[in-house]
Amino acid sequence: QVQLVESGGGLVQPGGSLRLSCQASGFELSYYLVGWFRQAPGKEREGVGCLSSEDDSTELIDSVEGRVTFSRDNARNMAYLEMNNLKPEDAAIYFCAAQLRRWCTSGSLNAESYAYWGQGTQVIVSS
């Protein structure tokens, strides 16, 4: 059964850090481009960025540039999102998604291009 499961969300103080995990099962995540998305209450789902399957290069949206790092552990079939200096506007449900593609493109922030999705993990940013 193909599945993605996110974890690692929770309550973080402004300026704090977190690491979200994305566990894949039923397929080899190493062959897939991984996208990270988020959806804040009352807002549309937003692409945060992507991690290529070819060389682990990344693309990030401007609002998280310099604060977010993507990585993967192929042995564990997992991908990660690390974020520091969290801001209240980072509060959202975060999703990982996967598509069978090698390189991130401008279309990699389009949710419709992804075949597999996790259920999301909530991040709350509050003091």
N, C-alpha and C positions, 0 to 999 in steps of 0.2 A: 504494500500500500504506500503510495507516494504521499509524503507528509512533510510539512515544515512546522516547527514548533519554536516560537520565540520565548525567551525568558530573560529575566534580569531587570525588568521594570520595577518601579516603586517610587517612593517619595525621595526627592533629592532637593537639597537647599540650593537657592540661586548661587551660582559660582561653583557648585559641586560637579562631580564627575560620575559617570556610570558606564557600564559595559553591558550591552545587550547581546544575547546569544541567539543563534538561529540553527537549530538542529534539523538536519535533513535525514529522511529515511525513505527507503524504497527506490532511491536513485543516487548516483554519485554526483554530489554537489560540485566537485572539482571541475566538471565539464560544463557547468552552468554559470552564466553571468548572474550575480546576485544583486538585486535592487532592494533598497530600503525606502520605505514610505512612512508617512505619518499622517494622522488625521486628528485634528483638534476638534473639540466640541463645536458644532455649528459650522464647521468649515469642510471644504472638500479635501479629499485625500491628496497629499502633496508628495512628490518624489523628493527624497533627500539626496540620493545619489546611487551610484552603482559601482560594483567591483567586477572587473573583467575576469573571465575564466582563463585567458591566455597568459597574462603576466601580472595579474593582480593590480593592474593600474586602476585608478579610480576617477570618478567624476563626482563632484559635489555641487550642490546649490550654493549660491553666494552667502546665504544667511548662516551656513554652518562651516564654510570654508575656514580652515585653521583651527577648528574646534572638534571636528569629527575625523575619525580614522576608521577605515574598513580593513578587515583582515579575514583570513580563513585558515582553518586547520583541516587539511584534507584527510589526515589520518583519523580524525574524529568526525569527519563529514559535517563540519560546522563552519559557520561564518559569524563574524562579530562586528558590532558597531560600538565604537568607543567615542564618547562625547565628553568634553570638559567645558568648564565655564558655562554651565547650563544657565539659560535665561528663562523667565516665565513663559515666553513665547515658544519655548521648546516643548512645553507640556502637550502631550498628545498620546494617542495609541500608535505604537510603532509596529510596522509590519516588515517582514522580509519576504522576498519573492524571488523566483528563479525562472530564467529562460535559457533555452539552449542556444547560446550565442557566445562568440569569443570576446568581442570588444564592446565597450560602452560607446554609445552614440547619443546624439541628441534625443533620439527616440527612446532611450533607456529610462527616461523619467515618465514615460507613458505607461500607466498601469495596465492598459489593455494588451501590452506586448508580453506580459508575463503569464506563464502557464500555471505555475504553482505558487500558492500563497500560504502563509501562516495565519494564525488566528489573531495575532497581535498581542502586544504587551504594553500596559499603560505606564506612562511616565508622568509623574506629577512633580512640578517644580514649585516649591513653596517653602517659606521660612516658618 
